Amino acid sequence: MPYMLISTQIRLENGPTNVGDEYSDPEIMNYLGARKSTILGNNFSEYQVDDPPRLVLDKLEKIGFRLQTMTGVGQTLVWCLHKETE
């Protein structure tokens, strides 16, 4: 899984941070300390950590992910990261 999206609401820039969807690598989610949940009304699950995005980005860099781009979408901040495949 070479790409990863993480996001947070602007008003919640100190956390929590969404770090993956139901298809994310369980090893990476475990490394981040993420918990999987489904919000009432959604038909999909997502992973979330209590850490702010900066700490999540630091952790992901340590395991080889590099920031590709960042944007704001409405009240949401989104980062796209990539990891070279071995």
C-alpha positions in Angstrom: 0.0 0.0 0.0 2.2 2.8 -1.2 -0.3 5.7 -0.7 -2.0 7.0 2.4 -4.4 9.8 3.2 -4.6 11.4 6.6 -7.1 14.2 7.5 -8.5 16.2 10.3 -11.1 18.9 10.8 -9.6 22.5 11.0 -11.1 23.1 14.4 -9.6 19.8 15.6 -6.0 20.4 14.4 -4.7 19.0 17.7 -6.5 15.7 17.1 -8.1 13.4 16.5 -6.6 12.5 13.1 -8.2 10.1 10.5 -5.4 7.9 9.3 -6.9 5.2 7.1 -9.9 3.4 5.8 -11.2 -0.1 6.2 -8.7 -1.4 3.6 -5.6 0.1 5.3 -2.6 -2.0 6.3 -3.3 -3.4 9.8 0.4 -3.3 10.7 0.7 0.4 9.9 -2.6 1.1 11.8 -1.2 -0.8 14.8 2.1 1.1 14.6 0.1 4.4 14.7 -2.1 3.2 17.6 -5.2 3.7 15.4 -8.6 2.3 16.2 -11.2 1.3 13.6 -14.7 2.7 13.9 -17.8 3.2 11.9 -19.8 6.4 12.3 -23.5 6.0 12.5 -25.0 6.4 9.1 -21.8 5.6 7.1 -21.5 2.3 5.3 -17.7 2.3 5.7 -15.1 2.2 8.5 -12.1 4.4 9.1 -9.1 4.4 11.4 -8.5 7.3 13.9 -5.8 8.3 16.4 -5.9 10.9 19.1 -2.6 12.4 18.0 -2.4 15.7 16.1 -1.5 15.4 12.4 2.0 16.6 13.0 2.8 13.6 15.2 1.2 11.2 12.7 3.3 12.7 9.9 6.4 12.3 12.0 5.6 8.7 12.7 4.9 7.9 9.1 8.1 9.5 7.9 10.1 7.2 10.3 8.7 4.2 8.4 9.4 5.6 4.9 6.4 7.6 3.9 7.0 11.0 2.2 4.5 13.9 1.9 3.3 14.3 -1.6 0.7 17.1 -1.2 -1.6 18.8 1.3 -4.8 20.7 0.8 -7.9 22.1 2.5 -11.3 20.9 1.5 -14.0 22.9 3.2 -13.3 22.6 7.0 -11.0 19.5 6.4 -7.2 19.4 6.1 -5.9 16.4 4.0 -2.4 15.1 3.5 -1.4 12.6 0.8 1.7 10.5 1.5 3.6 7.9 -0.5 6.0 5.1 0.3 8.3 3.6 -2.3 7.7 -0.1 -2.7 10.6 -2.4 -1.9 
